[in-house]
Amino acid sequence: MNWDRIEGDWKQFAGKVKEKWAKLTDDDIAAVNGKREQLEGKIQERYGHDKDQVKKDVDDWHRSLK
């Protein structure tokens, strides 16, 4: 699955994002609006992880959706 599909169906995927990263608020999820870079930034902000770790975590989550 490519990221364009996630972006296009963001409302469906928002719940899965919230399950994976529970510290993200509903406002965070709404602000991300399917944009991967914004999602990574919000995860960094809430969890304090470095950029490389967040990228890997999002990649792993993305692969798990297939």
FIKOLZA-1660 file (N, C-alpha, C; in steps of 0.1 Angstrom, whole numbers, plus 5000, padded with zeros to 4 digits):
% residues 66
   i   px   py   pz ch aa at
   1 5008 4988 5000  A  M  N
   1 5000 5000 5000  A  M CA
   1 5009 5012 5000  A  M  C
   2 5006 5022 4991  A  N  N
   2 5014 5034 4991  A  N CA
   2 5008 5044 5000  A  N  C
   3 5016 5054 5004  A  W  N
   3 5012 5064 5013  A  W CA
   3 5001 5073 5008  A  W  C
   4 4999 5074 4995  A  D  N
   4 4988 5082 4989  A  D CA
   4 4975 5076 4993  A  D  C
   5 4974 5063 4994  A  R  N
   5 4961 5057 4998  A  R CA
   5 4958 5061 5013  A  R  C
   6 4969 5061 5021  A  I  N
   6 4967 5065 5035  A  I CA
   6 4962 5079 5036  A  I  C
   7 4969 5087 5028  A  E  N
   7 4965 5102 5028  A  E CA
   7 4951 5104 5024  A  E  C
   8 4947 5096 5013  A  G  N
   8 4933 5098 5008  A  G CA
   8 4923 5092 5017  A  G  C
   9 4926 5082 5025  A  D  N
   9 4916 5076 5034  A  D CA
   9 4920 5079 5048  A  D  C
  10 4925 5091 5051  A  W  N
  10 4931 5094 5064  A  W CA
  10 4921 5091 5076  A  W  C
  11 4908 5094 5074  A  K  N
  11 4899 5093 5084  A  K CA
  11 4898 5078 5088  A  K  C
  12 4899 5069 5079  A  Q  N
  12 4899 5055 5082  A  Q CA
  12 4912 5050 5089  A  Q  C
  13 4923 5056 5086  A  F  N
  13 4936 5052 5092  A  F CA
  13 4939 5059 5105  A  F  C
  14 4932 5070 5107  A  A  N
  14 4934 5078 5119  A  A CA
  14 4933 5070 5132  A  A  C
  15 4923 5061 5132  A  G  N
  15 4921 5052 5144  A  G CA
  15 4932 5043 5146  A  G  C
  16 4938 5038 5135  A  K  N
  16 4949 5029 5136  A  K CA
  16 4962 5036 5141  A  K  C
  17 4963 5049 5137  A  V  N
  17 4974 5057 5141  A  V CA
  17 4973 5059 5156  A  V  C
  18 4961 5062 5161  A  K  N
  18 4958 5065 5175  A  K CA
  18 4961 5053 5183  A  K  C
  19 4958 5041 5178  A  E  N
  19 4961 5028 5185  A  E CA
  19 4976 5026 5187  A  E  C
  20 4983 5029 5177  A  K  N
  20 4998 5027 5177  A  K CA
  20 5005 5038 5185  A  K  C
  21 5001 5051 5184  A  W  N
  21 5007 5062 5191  A  W CA
  21 4996 5069 5199  A  W  C
  22 4993 5063 5210  A  A  N
  22 4982 5068 5219  A  A CA
  22 4984 5082 5225  A  A  C
  23 4997 5086 5225  A  K  N
  23 4999 5100 5230  A  K CA
  23 4995 5111 5221  A  K  C
  24 4993 5107 5208  A  L  N
  24 4988 5117 5198  A  L CA
  24 4974 5121 5202  A  L  C
  25 4971 5134 5202  A  T  N
  25 4957 5139 5205  A  T CA
  25 4949 5139 5192  A  T  C
  26 4936 5140 5194  A  D  N
  26 4927 5141 5182  A  D CA
  26 4931 5153 5174  A  D  C
  27 4935 5164 5181  A  D  N
  27 4939 5176 5173  A  D CA
  27 4952 5173 5165  A  D  C
  28 4961 5165 5171  A  D  N
  28 4973 5161 5164  A  D CA
  28 4970 5154 5151  A  D  C
  29 4961 5144 5153  A  I  N
  29 4957 5135 5142  A  I CA
  29 4950 5144 5131  A  I  C
  30 4941 5153 5135  A  A  N
  30 4935 5162 5125  A  A CA
  30 4945 5171 5118  A  A  C
  31 4955 5176 5125  A  A  N
  31 4965 5185 5119  A  A CA
  31 4973 5177 5109  A  A  C
  32 4976 5164 5112  A  V  N
  32 4985 5156 5103  A  V CA
  32 4978 5155 5089  A  V  C
  33 4965 5152 5090  A  N  N
  33 4956 5150 5078  A  N CA
  33 4963 5141 5067  A  N  C
  34 4969 5131 5072  A  G  N
  34 4975 5121 5062  A  G CA
  34 4989 5124 5057  A  G  C
  35 4994 5135 5061  A  K  N
  35 5008 5138 5056  A  K CA
  35 5018 5131 5065  A  K  C
  36 5026 5123 5058  A  R  N
  36 5036 5115 5065  A  R CA
  36 5046 5124 5073  A  R  C
  37 5051 5134 5067  A  E  N
  37 5061 5142 5074  A  E CA
  37 5055 5149 5087  A  E  C
  38 5043 5153 5086  A  Q  N
  38 5036 5159 5097  A  Q CA
  38 5034 5148 5108  A  Q  C
  39 5030 5136 5104  A  L  N
  39 5028 5125 5114  A  L CA
  39 5041 5123 5121  A  L  C
  40 5052 5122 5114  A  E  N
  40 5065 5119 5120  A  E CA
  40 5069 5130 5129  A  E  C
  41 5066 5143 5126  A  G  N
  41 5069 5154 5134  A  G CA
  41 5061 5154 5147  A  G  C
  42 5048 5150 5146  A  K  N
  42 5040 5149 5158  A  K CA
  42 5044 5138 5167  A  K  C
  43 5048 5127 5162  A  I  N
  43 5053 5116 5170  A  I CA
  43 5066 5120 5177  A  I  C
  44 5075 5126 5170  A  Q  N
  44 5087 5131 5176  A  Q CA
  44 5084 5141 5188  A  Q  C
  45 5075 5150 5186  A  E  N
  45 5071 5159 5196  A  E CA
  45 5065 5153 5208  A  E  C
  46 5056 5143 5206  A  R  N
  46 5049 5137 5218  A  R CA
  46 5058 5126 5225  A  R  C
  47 5066 5119 5217  A  Y  N
  47 5074 5108 5223  A  Y CA
  47 5089 5111 5225  A  Y  C
  48 5094 5122 5219  A  G  N
  48 5108 5125 5222  A  G CA
  48 5118 5116 5215  A  G  C
  49 5113 5109 5205  A  H  N
  49 5122 5100 5197  A  H CA
  49 5130 5108 5187  A  H  C
  50 5142 5103 5183  A  D  N
  50 5149 5110 5172  A  D CA
  50 5143 5107 5158  A  D  C
  51 5146 5115 5149  A  K  N
  51 5140 5115 5136  A  K CA
  51 5141 5101 5129  A  K  C
  52 5153 5095 5130  A  D  N
  52 5156 5082 5124  A  D CA
  52 5147 5071 5130  A  D  C
  53 5146 5071 5143  A  Q  N
  53 5137 5062 5150  A  Q CA
  53 5123 5063 5146  A  Q  C
  54 5118 5075 5145  A  V  N
  54 5104 5078 5142  A  V CA
  54 5101 5073 5127  A  V  C
  55 5111 5076 5118  A  K  N
  55 5109 5072 5104  A  K CA
  55 5108 5056 5104  A  K  C
  56 5117 5049 5111  A  K  N
  56 5116 5035 5111  A  K CA
  56 5103 5030 5117  A  K  C
  57 5099 5036 5128  A  D  N
  57 5086 5032 5134  A  D CA
  57 5074 5034 5124  A  D  C
  58 5074 5045 5117  A  V  N
  58 5063 5048 5108  A  V CA
  58 5064 5038 5096  A  V  C
  59 5076 5035 5091  A  D  N
  59 5078 5025 5081  A  D CA
  59 5073 5011 5085  A  D  C
  60 5076 5007 5097  A  D  N
  60 5072 4994 5103  A  D CA
  60 5057 4994 5104  A  D  C
  61 5051 5005 5109  A  W  N
  61 5036 5005 5110  A  W CA
  61 5030 5005 5096  A  W  C
  62 5036 5012 5086  A  H  N
  62 5030 5012 5073  A  H CA
  62 5031 4998 5066  A  H  C
  63 5042 4991 5068  A  R  N
  63 5043 4978 5063  A  R CA
  63 5033 4968 5069  A  R  C
  64 5030 4971 5082  A  S  N
  64 5020 4962 5089  A  S CA
  64 5006 4963 5084  A  S  C
  65 5003 4974 5076  A  L  N
  65 4990 4976 5071  A  L CA
  65 4987 4967 5059  A  L  C
  66 4997 4962 5053  A  K  N
  66 4995 4955 5040  A  K CA
  66 4987 4942 5042  A  K  C
% end
